[in-house]
Amino acid sequence: MSKKVHLVVIDPQNDFCDQTKGTLAVKGADADMQRLAEMIRRLSGKVDDIHVTLDSHHTVHVAHPLYWRNKRGEHPAPFTIITSQDVKDGVWTPYRPSWGKRAKEYVETLERNGKYPLCIWPPHCLIGSWGHGVFPALYDALCEWERQEFAAVDYVTKGSNYHTEHYSAITADVPDPDDHTTSLNTDFLNTVIQADVILLAGEAGSHCLANTARDADTYFADSSFVKKLVLLTDATSPVPGFEHLQEQFIKDMTAKGMQVSTTKEFLA
């Protein structure tokens, strides 16, 4: 019996992949998606399911400049790091004062969980915008797969809550108890666990891809799951300046049993 192969593609969106117009372009992401598209076509009939996550933000978002202001009414520049001490000292406060307590608790919780500090990103993947769309080279291949397999790509959205980052497709960085979309995505988890092989690709290897894999591994807490993972190393890239996070992710997860391959080598 042949093995059931699922492909999970993290955030292959224009704002991350288009090197000219993408508001948060990841160096090399366009080539990543070209190679991934070629693999999907090469493996026609051998990929049983495809899951594509979509970062889906509003302009008002805790990791976008508009959410915050200083005492002069200025918004933070992209790539500003906001610490709990900054919030405590009033260096940065939410534009809406009623969100002050919530914002303070959020940044404190981020620091306790030790994953990432609060980084202010350029507004990206805004719902309904060009930047939210799937990079054309990959989108065309996905549509071809749907026609050939008479199947539907499973699109998984994340990130529309104003008050929390949602790097991982599994759960938000700090779940909002009043918003079920920020809590554990058990439907997604229960679908991918049915695969024998789970191919991982997408952007960025330092953030959203890494967090998704780590959170899934934590949820299943079973070495048999992580051993299903195959990272396609030529179909993911890190956010510039955060290369060390992707390197650490690969080191940690391969030590647990994750495999690595490339779009050309897998099932060649």
Number of C-alpha atoms within 10 A of each C-alpha: 3 6 11 14 19 24 22 23 22 26 30 29 30 26 28 29 29 22 17 9 13 18 18 21 22 21 18 19 27 25 18 23 28 16 18 25 21 15 19 20 15 14 14 13 11 16 19 14 21 22 19 21 23 22 26 22 24 17 18 18 21 23 25 24 24 19 22 25 18 15 10 7 11 13 18 19 13 15 14 14 14 19 19 21 13 14 21 14 10 14 16 23 24 22 18 10 10 9 13 17 13 12 21 18 14 22 21 18 15 19 15 11 11 8 11 11 17 21 17 21 19 17 20 24 26 19 17 11 12 16 23 22 20 22 22 18 16 21 16 13 19 20 14 15 23 15 11 11 15 8 13 14 14 13 12 17 16 22 25 20 20 16 20 22 24 27 21 26 28 25 23 22 20 18 19 16 9 8 9 11 19 24 17 18 18 13 9 15 15 10 12 21 16 12 19 17 20 25 24 25 28 30 28 29 28 23 22 21 28 24 23 21 21 17 16 23 19 12 14 13 11 11 12 15 22 24 18 19 25 21 26 21 17 20 26 28 25 24 21 13 8 14 15 13 16 20 13 13 19 20 12 13 20 17 11 16 16 21 17 18 16 19 23 14 10 13 11 9
